[in-house]
Amino acid sequence: MAKETRSKKQLEELVTREASASGKCSDLKSVTVIGPVERGHSNWDIVISSTRPPNTISDPCRIELTMIVGRLQAQYDLSAKQRKTARELEEMIAERIGVGGIMIKVHPDPAYGWHATVMTAPAKAVAAQQMVEKIGEELRSQFELAK
């Protein structure tokens, strides 16, 4: 069975909430998810900051975090790409183009995940679409279309 994916922020919140609820991690200041990383069982891990110098945590908290993270790693993979709505992607592309009189529409694409189309005056259409294609290619490597 494939694992569900979660964003870094979601995984950080899950780990932090469970560590706090355990009552064993009062010295835990923050949890940061790192990844994606190459591992056989999971594509993410954590680094922590602590209220104790030199940034160490108590043994009970370390043991609790090991159990929490191990269980969550078995259940969730880190989403390699952030999810953005079509509107957010359209705004990002428009901002990067910086030219007025152009409307951008982002829609799902079975081959690429999502695709952006330009609507503008015919004289500007080809050049604008080429810019949008280039920007879209870069953004598709970072963002997936939220459904």
N, C-alpha and C positions, 0 to 999 in steps of 0.2 A: 504494500500500500504506500502510495506517495505521501510525503509529508506536506502539511500545509505550510505556506510561506507567511512570514511576518516581516515588517519593517524593523530597522534598528530600534526606533523609538518604541514600538510595541514590545519587542523583546526586552528592552531595558525596563519598561514598566512592569512586565510580568515578573522578571527576576527581582526587582526592587520591592514590589508588593509582597511577594512570597517571603522574601528575606525578612522584611519588616514584620509580617504576620507571625513568623516563627518565634519572635522574641529573643533570638540568639544573636542578632546582628545590630545591636545598638551602636557599635563602632563603625558601621558601614556608612560612608558619606555619599558615595555615588557609584553607579554601575554604568560602564560604557561597553556597548557591544562592538566588537571588531569583526571585520569580514567584508566580503566573503573570503574565507581561508580554505586552503586545500587540506582536507582531512577525510578519512574514510567514512566516519560516522556522522559528521556534521560540517556545515560550512560557516560556522560562527563560533566565537568564544567571547569571553568578557575580560575586561580589566577593571579594577576597582580603585577607589580612593577611600581612605579611612581617616577617622578622627585621631587615630593613634599614630605617633611618629615611630618609625619612618615609613608611614603609609602601609602599615601591616594591619591585619585583622586578627581577632582572637581565634583560637583553635575551634571553638564551637561554631563560630560564624563561618570559618573556612570550610568546615565539614558540611554545614548546612548548605552553603552556596554550591559546593561540589555536587550534592544530591539534587538541588533545584535545577542547576544548569544542565546536568546530565539528563534529567527527565525531560526538560524542555528541548534539549538538542535532539532527543529521540522523537519528539513530537513535531518540531518546527524547523524549517530551514529559513535562512535569511533571504529575503527577497533581494536579488541583486540590483533591481531597479526600483526606483520610487514610483509610486502610482500618482498620476495627475489626471485631472478631468480634462475633457476636450477643451473646455473654456480656458483652463489654466495654460494648456499647451498653446492654444491660439494666441493668448496674451504674451507668452514668452517669445513666440516667433515674431509677432508684430513688433515687440519691443526691440528685438535684435535687428530687424529690418530697418526700423526707424524712418520709414517713408509713409506719408499720408496717402489716403485715397485707395488703400488696399484692404480688402476684407479676406481673412483667412478662416478656413473651415477645416477642422480636424475630424476625421472619421475613422472607424475601425478598418483595418486592412488585413486579410487573412495571411498574406505573405510577410508583411513587415510589422504587424501588430497595430500600427496606426499610420495614417498618411495625411498630409496637409495639402489642401488645394487653395489656390489663389483666385479671388474674384476681383477684377479691376478693369480699367479701361483697356481695350484691345491693344493699344500701342505699348502698354506697360506689361502686359500679361506674360509674355515669354520670359523676359528678364526677371520679373518678380517671382514666377514659378521656379526658375532656376535657383534663385536665392533661397526660397522656401525649401526646396529639395535639399540643398546643402545644409541648411540649419536643421531641418528635420532629421537628416541622417545622423548628425551629431547628437541631437536630443533623444533620438530613439535608443542610443546606447546607454542613456542615463535614466530614461523615464518610460514607463509603460502606461497605456491608456486605462484609466480606472473605468470599471464597468458599472 
